């Protein structure tokens, strides 16, 4: 992999980690069960994307 590609993956990993963290925080703040469920799905999606980027390394 080139240095540029590694920098892209590093940036993507940081983004996915940030999005997962935001989803975790917000899921605990909502009282609507439907909204909580949706945000937890988003959290799982970002966890999966993080894992996929890690597998590239």
N, C-alpha and C positions, 0 to 999 in steps of 0.2 A: 504494500500500500504506500502511496505517496504521502508526504507530509501534509499536503492540503487535504487529502481524504481523511487522515487521522484527526486533523483539526475539526473537520466537519462532524465526524463521529463524536468527538469530545463535546462539541457544542450541542449536538442532538441529545447526548446522554444527560447533560446539564439541564436541558429544556424538559426532558421527560421526568427527571428527578423533581424539578420545580413544580411541574404540573401535577404529579402524584401527591406532592406535599400539600399543594393548594386544595386538591380534592379531598384529602384526608381532613384538613382543617374545616372545610366548609360542610362536609358530611355531618360533622359533630354539631354544627350550628343550626341546621335546619330541623324543623319539627314535622314537616310534611313527609310522610313515609314514601310517597312516590318520588319526591324530589331527592330524598336521601338515597333511595335505591338507584336512581339515575346517576347521581354523583359517585356512588360506589362503583358503578359500571365504568364510569370514566376513569376512576382510580385504577381499576383493573386493566383497562385498555392501556393506560400509560405505563403500568408495570410490565405488561406484555411487550410494549414497544421498547422499553428500556432493556429488557432481556434480549430482544432481537438485535438491538444495536451492540450489546455486549458480545453476542455470538459472532458478530463480524470480526471481532478482535481475536 
